[in-house]
Structures are given as structure tokens and as C-alpha cells.
Amino acid sequence: MHPKKIAIIGGGIAGIAFAQRYRQLGGTVSIHERGRAQHDQGLGFILLENGLRALSGIGRRTAVENLSYPMTGCTIRDHRGNDLLDENLGSVHGITRSAFLQALGQGLPDSWTRYGQTFSHFEHGPNDQVRRAIFENGDRVEADLFLGCDGTNSKVRGAIFPDAQVLGARVIELVSVVESDLLVARSRKRFIKIRHEHGGLALGIVPASSNKLIWYLQFDGEKHLPPKADPASLESFIRMLTQGWSGPADQLIRATDFRRTRICKTGALEPLDAYFRGNIALLGDAAHALHSFTSQGVNTAIEDAVFLAEGLADSHFSASRHALLDYSEARKAAMRPLLERGNILQEEFLAPPTADQSIPLATMA
């Protein structure tokens, strides 16, 4: 028997993946998203094998792969053009965020999602269970179970674990997208990373479709003061940091619309004791934000969603707490090695590159 009513706060990847799997298992949900129906076109990510396996579990792998770009290898060079690593990859795909959400959400009823709803706080009922979620526009939503899927800076997490902190935000990223079939072709289906010889500065290139590249500039925020967010400042900043570099940096800059460039602080959430409290559960970055170096944020969010949806669908409503506990313990165990790997990858990034490079991704068994 399914829980009577589930309200998902946050209509991103974790929320939509849960809704999709739960729908397939016969359940219904409501999704409460603060943003617009049209998702940001300018961001993307890397899909790894564990994320693709989870997508297979909800029947969306083929739809996602049809809109993604397979990468057959990883190449790392220093900024002077010297090769440091060139290795083959397994099942690894680049994809834009908008394309991914389009494929992931196919088949969900439009009536399930309400936009323009920014979470404010919870109202409690008997036995300290939450009865309602209150949104800034005044809407009040009652549910038996609430899922916080609202990202790294989760307000739901703040409501139930107010002392939780995101740590280690030393590395900052500029992230953008370029539309160029020529630059995609020149990537040769490879995830490319160009590192400065002194460490703490790198340019990453991820082909995301036949004509789109996601690129990001990572830099040590203790060495370089972040730029202002206006397009002219962003362009000037990346030109300054990549001046004289061998390779595609100049071509990327010339092809980029800096109005679509984002400044993102990286960091990892300190481990939580549990991924739920009472009748509120956390999924994805709200539960376990990882260093971006792992490229595991989206992949583990999908895994969270599938695990919890199947656990709740298999349990009687009165046994939902057991399903939440099983979810929390299993996913906490899965996150521990990824948190450790993220810390290692950040330290490697801050140090000067060596000839003994490893692929800058965190894989799972």
C-alpha cells in the first residue's frame, strides 16, 4: 500500500526521478517547484554508469541516451599542451540539463507539478509529525510524507537539520555552454581537462550533443578573487586566467555567450546522521551534496529516487518509517567512499599536476 499523499519540494532531477518511478509503481505525488516550467539551458553534467543503471530501472535510459553524447575517452593536458593522461572510458555521457529533464520527465502528468512555489517552513501536527508545507506565496500543502529535493542549499534540510553545513567551498567554477558542431567534432568524443602547471586552475570540456559543449573553468578561490557576474567581467576574467594557453580556450571564449555563464561554488555537505527526520526525507544534493570533482551529483540523485520509491511502494503506509530508515542507511553507506574520493580529487586539483594522473571522476561498483 502506498503512502496516502507525498509532496515533493523541488522539481529538479531527484524530484522528477522519484515521481517517475513512483508513478510506474502505481503511486501519485505532487511536485512543488520554485522555478519556471522552462529549465535553464546553460548547464549540463556527466552521466556515469551507476546513473545510467538507475535510469534503466525507471525505463528512461534509452530516452536520455538519445539526447546525450557518448564520450569514449578522457584526455588531460597541461596548459602548455603536454599530454598527462589519455585513457578510454566506459559508459559515460555528456548531456545538457534541459535535455536530461525533458527525457526524464516524459509521461508525468502536467497536473502533478506546481510552479512558482518557494518553500518557507513546515507546520507540525500531533507527535511532532509535519502536517503542512508552507510556501512563500501563501500556499499550504498537506501530505503524509514530504521529500526535500531542493538541492545543495536545501531549505527543507535547513528546517530539519539546522546545524548542517556545506564545507570546503574553496574551489569555484564558471560554467557555460557553447553551440558549435565544429568544436564538438574537435573534442573527438573525449572528456577533456586542461590543467595549469601550478595547480588550482583547470578548464574542462564536456561534449553534450552533436552541436553543444559544456565547459567549465575551475579555480582556487584563495588565489583568484571571483569576478562579478556580468558578462563582460566573466569574459575578462577567463581571458586573463587562460592567457597564453595552448589548445581550445580562446576558441571557446569567442564562441561563448557569457549571458549564459554561471558562477558556482563547489563544496561538500558534512555527513548527516540520517537522510530523514519524522515524515520528511532528503534526496540528492539536499541529502549528500558532493564535491563537483566526483561528477556524481546527478547520478546519485537518480539512485536515491529509485531506491526510495521502490522501498515506499513495497511497504504498508504504517511501515513507511522502516522504508525511510532502510533508504537512509543504504544511501549513507554508498556516499561515504564518494565523499572521500571528492576530498582526494580536490587536493589533487589544488596541487601541481604530475605525470601520474587519474581520471577526474568518481566511479561506483
N, C-alpha and C positions, 0 to 999 in steps of 0.2 A: 504494500500500500504506500503510495507516495505521500510525502508531507503535504498538508492541505494547501498551503499557499507559500510560494517562495518569491521574494523580492530581491532582484539583483541590482546593486548600486554600482553603476559603472558599465557602460556598454562597449567596452573595448574587447580585446582578444579573449581574456579569461571569461568575461561575462557572456559573450556570444557563444564561445565554445561550450560552456556549461549548458546554456539554453538549447543549443543544437542537440547535444547528446541526450539531455533530459527529455526533450520533445520526442526523440526517437524511441525513448523508453516509455512513452505514454504520459509524461508529465507536462505541466504547464508552468510558466513563470511570468513575472512582469520585470521589464528591464527599465532602469531609470538612469538616463544618460544626460550629463550636463551640457554636452556639445550639440552641434548641429547634425543633421542626418548625413551631410556630406563630409566624409572624413578627410583629414589632411593628406594632400597628395605628395608632400615633400619628404616623407620619412619612409624608411624601409628597414629590413633586417635579414638575417641569415637563418634559414631553416636547416636544422641538423637532423640526424637520423631518428633521435628519440621523439622529436616533434612530429616528424613525418609518420612515425609509427602510431602516435596518438591520433593524428588526423585519419589514418586508416581505420581506427576504431570508431570514428563517427562518420565514416564514408565520405570524407571530404578531401582525401589525399589527391585523387586524380584531378578534381576541380582546382585545387591550389596549384598543383604542379603545372597545369595547363596555362596558368597565369604567371608562373615564376620562371627563373632562368637557372639551369643546372650549371654548377661550377665543377670542373673536373680536376682542378688543382689549386695549390696555394703557392704564391711566389712572394718572397720577402727580399727586398734590396735595401742597401743603404742609400742615402740621398745623393751619393755620387754615381750611382748606377751599378754598384758591385752586388752580384747575387750573393745572398746569405742562405737562402733555402729555396728549393723548388721541388715540391712533392705533390703526388696525386691525392685527391680527396675521394671519400666515398659518396654517400647520398647527401649532398649539400646544395641548397638552392638559395639564390637571392630573390627577393620579392619586395615590391612596394607595399606599404601598409594598406593603402586603399584597395589594391588588387587582392590582398590577402583577406581583408574583411568582406569584400564582395563575394569571394568564393566560400568563405567560412559561413556566412550568414544566409546562403541560398536556402529557401524553404521555410525560414522563420516567418511567422505571421507578422505583418506590419503592426498589427494592433497590440502586440506584446511590448513594444518599445515606446517610451515617452521621453521626448527630448526637452531640453531646457530645464532640467531638474538637477540642481546643485544641492548635495546633501548638507544638512545643517546639524541635526542631532537626533538622538533617539528618545522616545518616551517609554518608560518602563511600566510594566503591569505587575501582577502578583508573582511572588517567588523570584523577583529580580529578572524575570524574562522581559525582553523587549517586546512591546506591543506595536509601536508605530515608528516609522522613519519620517522625520520632518524635513522638508526641503525649503530652500531659501525663498521660493516663490509662494510659500504657504501651503503647498500640497502636503497631505498627511496620508501615508500609505501603511495599511495594516498587513501583517504577514505572520506566519508561524515560524519562518526561517528567513534570515537576511544574509545575503552574501556580499561581502565587500570586495569588489573587483575594480577599485578606483585608483590603482597604480601606486607608484613609489611613494608619493606624498599623500597617501590614503587618509582621508578624513574619517572613514569608518574605523581604520586601525587606531587613529588618534582617540576615538571615542571609547574604545575598549582597552587599549594598551597605551595610555597617555605618555608613558615614560620611554617608549620605543624610539630609537634614533637611527637615522641613516648616517653611517660612518664613512670616513675615508674619501670624501669628495674632493680630493686633491687634483685629479685629472679632469679636464674639461674638454668637451667635444664641440666642434662646429659640424653640423650635419646638413647635407643638401642633396639635391637630385639634379642630374643633367640628362637632357633628352638628346641623344646622338647615337645613331646606329653605327657610325664610324668608330666612336670611342668604345662602344660595346664590342665591336668586332676586334679592335686592337687589344682588348683585355684577354682574348683567346680563352674565354670561359674560365678565367682564373680569378680567385680572390687575391688581390694584390695589396701588399703593405710596404710602404717606403719609410724607413726609419732614419732619423738623423743620427750621425755617428756619436754625438754626445749624450744621446738618450733623452727621454722625456718629450719627444716630439715625433709624430708619425702621421702619414697620410694613408688612409685605407680606401680601397676601391672595390665595390661590390656590384657586378652586373646584375640587374634586377628584371630585365626583359630584353627583347631584341633591340630596343632603342632607348633604354633607360639605365643609367648608372647611379647608384647611391655612393656618395663619397663622404668621408668624414676626416677631419683634422683633429687629432688628439694632442693636447699639450699640457705640460705641467703648470698648474695654476700658481705654484710658488715661484716659478721662473718668469712667467709671462702674464701680465695683467690682462684679463679678458677684455675684449673690445665691447663697445656699445653695440646694441642690437640693430642699428640701422644698416641698410645695405652697403652704403659707402664705407662705413667703418669696418664691416665684416670683410669686404673685399680688400681693403687696405691692409688689414691685419694678416690675412692669409698670404697676400703677396709678400709682405715683409718676412714672414716666417719661412716661406719656401723660396725666397730669392736665391737664384743660382743652382737650384736643384736640377739634377738630371731626371728626365722622364716626363710624365704627363701632367705635372702640376700646373704649368702655365696654360695648357690646353683646357684643363678642367675649369680653371678660373675664368677663362674667356667664354666658356660655354655655359657658365652658371648664372642663373637669375637669383641674385642674392636676396631678393624679397622672399624667397622660399627656403632660406637657410635658417637653421635653428641653433641656439646655444644650449647645450645640455651638460649639466653637471653629473659626473658619474659618482658612484659610491655604492656601498652595500649596506643593507639593513642589518643591524645587530640581531642575532638569532632570537626569536621569540620562544617562550616556554611552550606555547601552543598556537595553533592556527585558528582557534575558535575560542569563544567565551559565551556561555549560555547558548542562546539561539542565534548567534552571529558567527559566521565563518569568513575567513580571508582566503583569497585565491590570488595567484600570480604575484606581481610585484608588491601588492599590498601585504602579502604574507612573507615574502622572502626576496626582496629586491637584491639582485646580484650585480657584481661588477660587470660593466658592459663588455669588458675584455672576454668574458666567457661566451658571449653570443647565445646565452641560454634563456634570457628572459621570456621570449615568446614561446619557446619550446616547452619550458617547464610550466608555463601558464596553461597550455593546452593539456598537458599531462594532469595537472591539478584538476581541471574541469572534468575530464573524463573519469578520473578516479572517484571524485566526489559524487558526480551524477549517478554513476553506476552503484555506488555504495548506498546512496539515499533511495534509489529506485528499488533496491533489493531489501530494504528494511521497512518494517512496520513503523508508522508515524511515531509511536511511543518509543521506538528503538533508535530514533534519529540521532540521539546523543552518541550511541555506540558507533554509528557510521561516521560522525564527526571526529570522534576520538581515533578511529582507525585511519581516517584520512590524515589527520594531523600527525600521528606518529610515523606513518609510512612516508609522507612527503618531507617531514623534517629529516628523516634518515637519508632520503635521496638528495637533499640540499647540502648536507654537510660537506661532502667532497667538492661540490661546486663552489661553495664559499671559500674553501681552502685554495682551490685552483685559481679562483679570481684574485685572491691576495698575491699568489705567486706570479700571475701574469702581470699584475700591476707593478710589482717590484722589478720584473724583467723589463717592462716598458720604461721605467724611470732610469734604469741603468743603461750604459752604452751597449749597443748590440754587439754580439760576438758571433764567431763563425758557427757556434753550436746553437742554432736556433731551433725552436719548436713551433709548430703551427699554433697561432694565437687563437685557439678555440678550446672550449671545454667539452669534451665528449663524455657520454654516459654509456655504460654497458647495456 
